[in-house]
Amino acid sequence: MNKLIEFDNAVGALGDSMILNMPEQKVKDVQQFREYFEQQTDAKLRKLGLRLIDDCVAFAYMFRMGVDYSKVFDKSLEIGYLREEVMKHGLRSYGGTQA
């Protein structure tokens, strides 16, 4: 459960780092959780977590490359939704809440 919270914090820090042009370390902080999600036995949590990591990396590179703001904004909305889904599903998987 602690890893899930650490991951959520890393995703949040990546978004917050927009002011600093998203330093590479913030991207790496998110990517370090790939192995954690690859090892999840819950297929839905594994899929959601890996997709969120991939979307965070894409978001950072889109932002740095100066992609049209509306596309970057749309990606940030996707990330927000996925972040919420990962946490909800993770909490259910660990018995924290009931659906």
KADA-V689538 format. One record per residue. N is the residue number from 0. RES is the residue in one small letter. PSI is psi in whole degrees, -180 to 180 (999 if undefined). BURIAL is 1 if it has 16 or more other C-alpha atoms within 10 Angstrom, else 0. Layout:
BEGIN
n=N res=RES psi=PSI burial=BURIAL
n=N res=RES psi=PSI burial=BURIAL
END
This chain:
BEGIN
n=0 res=m psi=-37 burial=0
n=1 res=n psi=-37 burial=0
n=2 res=k psi=-39 burial=0
n=3 res=l psi=-41 burial=1
n=4 res=i psi=-42 burial=0
n=5 res=e psi=-41 burial=0
n=6 res=f psi=-47 burial=1
n=7 res=d psi=-41 burial=1
n=8 res=n psi=-39 burial=0
n=9 res=a psi=-40 burial=1
n=10 res=v psi=-44 burial=1
n=11 res=g psi=-42 burial=1
n=12 res=a psi=-35 burial=1
n=13 res=l psi=-48 burial=1
n=14 res=g psi=-40 burial=1
n=15 res=d psi=-22 burial=0
n=16 res=s psi=6 burial=0
n=17 res=m psi=-34 burial=0
n=18 res=i psi=-33 burial=0
n=19 res=l psi=18 burial=0
n=20 res=n psi=33 burial=0
n=21 res=m psi=79 burial=1
n=22 res=p psi=147 burial=0
n=23 res=e psi=-34 burial=0
n=24 res=q psi=-34 burial=0
n=25 res=k psi=-36 burial=1
n=26 res=v psi=-45 burial=1
n=27 res=k psi=-36 burial=0
n=28 res=d psi=-35 burial=1
n=29 res=v psi=-44 burial=1
n=30 res=q psi=-25 burial=1
n=31 res=q psi=-15 burial=0
n=32 res=f psi=1 burial=1
n=33 res=r psi=-48 burial=1
n=34 res=e psi=-40 burial=0
n=35 res=y psi=-48 burial=0
n=36 res=f psi=-33 burial=1
n=37 res=e psi=-27 burial=0
n=38 res=q psi=-3 burial=0
n=39 res=q psi=134 burial=0
n=40 res=t psi=-24 burial=0
n=41 res=d psi=108 burial=0
n=42 res=a psi=-40 burial=0
n=43 res=k psi=-43 burial=0
n=44 res=l psi=-41 burial=1
n=45 res=r psi=-49 burial=1
n=46 res=k psi=-45 burial=0
n=47 res=l psi=-45 burial=1
n=48 res=g psi=-45 burial=1
n=49 res=l psi=-38 burial=1
n=50 res=r psi=-40 burial=1
n=51 res=l psi=-42 burial=1
n=52 res=i psi=-49 burial=1
n=53 res=d psi=-41 burial=0
n=54 res=d psi=-35 burial=1
n=55 res=c psi=-43 burial=1
n=56 res=v psi=-46 burial=1
n=57 res=a psi=-43 burial=0
n=58 res=f psi=-47 burial=1
n=59 res=a psi=-45 burial=1
n=60 res=y psi=-36 burial=1
n=61 res=m psi=-44 burial=1
n=62 res=f psi=-47 burial=1
n=63 res=r psi=-36 burial=0
n=64 res=m psi=-8 burial=0
n=65 res=g psi=30 burial=0
n=66 res=v psi=150 burial=0
n=67 res=d psi=131 burial=0
n=68 res=y psi=-37 burial=0
n=69 res=s psi=-35 burial=0
n=70 res=k psi=-39 burial=0
n=71 res=v psi=-41 burial=1
n=72 res=f psi=-44 burial=0
n=73 res=d psi=-40 burial=0
n=74 res=k psi=-37 burial=1
n=75 res=s psi=-34 burial=1
n=76 res=l psi=-41 burial=0
n=77 res=e psi=-43 burial=1
n=78 res=i psi=-42 burial=1
n=79 res=g psi=-44 burial=0
n=80 res=y psi=-48 burial=0
n=81 res=l psi=-39 burial=1
n=82 res=r psi=-44 burial=1
n=83 res=e psi=-43 burial=0
n=84 res=e psi=-41 burial=1
n=85 res=v psi=-46 burial=1
n=86 res=m psi=-44 burial=1
n=87 res=k psi=-48 burial=1
n=88 res=h psi=-37 burial=1
n=89 res=g psi=-42 burial=1
n=90 res=l psi=-42 burial=1
n=91 res=r psi=-41 burial=0
n=92 res=s psi=-34 burial=1
n=93 res=y psi=7 burial=0
n=94 res=g psi=17 burial=0
n=95 res=g psi=-32 burial=0
n=96 res=t psi=165 burial=0
n=97 res=q psi=144 burial=0
n=98 res=a psi=999 burial=0
END
